[in-house]
Amino acid sequence: MSELTENPFASSHSLDTNPFDDPTTASSHSTIYPNPNYPNEDQVARAEALRQRERDLERREQELAQKAEHIRRHGRNNWPPFYPLIFHSIPDEIPAASQPLINRLYQLWLVLVGTLLINMIACICILASGASSGGSDLGSSIGYLIVIPPCLSSMVSEQALYYYLYFVFCGFHLLFSIYMIIGIPSTGSAGLIQTIRMFAKPSLAAAIIGTIATVGWVIQGLGNAFYYRQIWAHNKAAGHSVEKAKTELATHGAKAYFTRG
């Protein structure tokens, strides 16, 4: 009886769908819309990119602040790092094409400095072993710490005079390296002769350190000889000559070459 008295129009659910639609088609067209309050993958990626950019900007600001503080305290000088005395920056001063060569020469110069220090320690050990020439070796080895060829300036300015100064100084340096490899007593070298004498004495500490110094002299000597040839070829390809160097010197004067602005 209740079914007969029930109002068939009491429910409005029948108005929600089209009674003429295919039920299978209607179900396939149903779409689940994402929650607008929940970010999608693109929004998450953009937010992460923005956060990464903010971190990069903060890091860059810190680097600039550190550089500004360094310049305030030391000027532009940045080398050596523990007590800046000069400005040294291969990326800022050297053309991109020459940077690999200068980096290698700089590394060889560091090998030279390390070899000179090891050579000096070896000479101290030779002196401690009782060798008669130990004092002379130690004094001479300290004096050799000032040898620095002027290749950097030639690559900075591409001036002919700098190249020929490099060829002169590096040529003497190559001869000096051979001289140090030989290791004549009383010359400040802990090279082959001195090392063999320390092995025969025997004084193992001096012999081992002398061996390291000798290997260092060989490495930096061969490396400098190799790059000497490369720079000579570059100088010829650039069209530099002794006459051009003389003309530049007469035109600009010596002060323009030996001061860096």
Secondary structure as UniProt FT lines:
FT   HELIX           2..5
FT   TURN            8..9
FT   HELIX           13..15
FT   TURN            19..20
FT   HELIX           23..28
FT   TURN            36..37
FT   HELIX           41..74
FT   TURN            75..76
FT   TURN            81..82
FT   HELIX           90..93
FT   HELIX           96..98
FT   HELIX           99..128
FT   TURN            129..130
FT   TURN            132..133
FT   HELIX           134..143
FT   HELIX           144..146
FT   HELIX           151..157
FT   HELIX           160..182
FT   TURN            185..188
FT   HELIX           192..200
FT   TURN            201..202
FT   HELIX           204..237
FT   TURN            238..239
FT   HELIX           242..252
FT   HELIX           254..258
//
